[in-house]
Amino acid sequence: MPLPTRDEARRLLEHHVADDYQRYHARMVATALEGYAQTFQADPELWFLTGLLHDLDFEKHPDTHPGESLRWFAEWAYPEEMIHAVEAHAFGYNGYATRPRTQLAAALLATDELCGIFYAYRKMNPVRFGEMKPSSIKKKLKDTAFAAKVDRSTITTGCEHLGVSVDDHIANVIKFLAAFD
């Protein structure tokens, strides 16, 4: 099944997502997933593109997300592993009950919301991602008033399915995003 090129995927993101934060978030998640792909000796293109496109329909269809994306990805004959990961990252929302069955799906579930914590932390403490301290991120993760819209339970569920502790996951994402700045 074909994958878009990175340029094609970026154009899709620009076409479907107008919000600068959502585009930034997509790039953060893509970068972190690419790091995990290298860790697990998986396909870095598949993992990067899954991260980049995982919220493609969120801005225009938040109440049914990721339904439109799943339809588009099927029409475009994207790989089943990508489709499953995008569906599983919505576990517990908008009627989606698909649990992650692959490392990619688990990594997306664990990483998506954590990137929201990283972004909010950086807005308050303008440091490079690679300079963040895992203990500081973990403290903010425990503070449910901080970035209150971030669903911490999906981070935990994703980590459980991925087979990494939350502490290790935070340290990994810091390492993966170090070159993002």
N, C-alpha and C positions, 0 to 999 in steps of 0.2 A: 504494500500500500504506500502511496507517495506521501512524502512530507513536503511542506513548502520550504523554500530556501529561507534563510534568516531575513533577507531583504523582503521577500514576499510576505513573511509573517509580520515584519515591522509595518509594511503597508496595510495589512489587514488590521493591525492594532490601531494605526492612525485613522483608518476609515471608520472603525466601529467604536473607538474610544476617544472622546474629546477631552476628558478630564486629565490634566497634567499629573495629578497624584496617581490616578489609576494606571496611567502609562508607566510612571516611575515604579510603582508597585509591581507591575508585570515584569519589568526588567530586573528588579530585585529578586523576585521569585525565580525567574529564568536563570539568573546567575547562580543562585544557591542550588538549584536543581542540577545545573551543569556540574557543579562541584561534587554533589552526591553521585552523579553518574560516573565521574572519574574515580571516586572512592569505591564504588561497587563494580567497576569495570563494565558499566552499561553504556548504551549509546548516548553520548553527550548531546548530539543534535536532537534526538527525540526528547530527551529530558529538558533541554533548554527551550525548545519550541513549545512543549507542553506548559512550561512555566510562563512563557511569554503570552500564550493564547488562552490560559485557563479562565480568565474573566472576560472574555471577548464580548459577551452579551450582557454583562452585569449592569453597565451604565443605563442601557435602554430597556432592560427587562429584569429589574432586580427582584420582582416578585415571583418570577419563574426561572431565574438563573439556576443552573446552566442549560436549561432546556433548549433555547435557540442555538447555543453553541454546539450542543450535542447533535442537533439536526444538521447544522452546517457541516460539522466534522464528518458525519456519516455521508452526506451528499458529496463532500470533497474527497471521500475515500481515504481519510486519515487513518492511521493505524489504530487498531482496537485498543492497544495498550494506552494510547493517548486518550481515547474516548472514555475508557474505564476510569482513568485517573481523574479526568475532569468531572465525571459524574460522582466519583467517590469523594472528591473534595467538598461536595455539597452535602455530605452525610448529615442527616438530621435537619436539613433545611428544605423548605418548599416541597416537601413530600418525598425527598430522596432518601433511600434507605440502603443504598449500595455501600458496603464496607470495602475498604481497600484490600485487594487481593494480590497486588504486586508491590515491589519496592518503589516503583515510580509513584503509584497512587498513595502509598503511605508517606513518602517524602513530600509530595505536594500537600497532603493534609497537614503534616507537621510543620511545613515551612510557610504556607500561605499566611496564616494569622500571625506567626512569629515575626514575619517581615513588617507587619503593622506595628508591633511593639518596637522593633528596631527604628522604624521611621519616626514614631512619636518620641522615642528617647532622643533621637538625633535632633529633633526640632527643639527640645529643651536643653540639650547639651551638644552644641555643634562640634562634635568630634568625628573623625573618620570612622567608618564602620570597623576597620581593622584595629582601631585603638580602643574600642569598647571593651569593657571588662565583663566577663560572663556573670560575675556576682552582681553587678549593677543591673544587667538585663533580667536576671532571675528575680531580683528584688522588685523590679517593675512588673514582672510577670505575676508576682504574688499580690501586688497592689491592684485590686480590681477597680479602683477608682481611676487608675492611670490607663489611658486608652481604653475606656470602659466598653467600647463597642467590639473590642477584640475578644473572640470566643476562645478562651484559654483551654477549654475541654477538647477542642479539636487538635490543639497542639499536643496534648497528652495522648490522645487516642492515636494520632499519627505516629508519635514516637514509639508507642507500644507496638504498633504494627510494623514499624521500621526496625525495631529491635535496638533502639538507642535510648539512653536516659535523656531526660530533658536537659540536664547539665551538659552532656556531651553534644546534644543537638545545638544548644546555644553556642557552644565553643566552635562547632563545625560551621555554623552559619556566619559567625564572626570571621572565621578564616576564609570562607568562600566569598564573602562580600568585601574583603580587604582590598581587592583590586577594583572593586566597583566604583569607588570614589573618583 
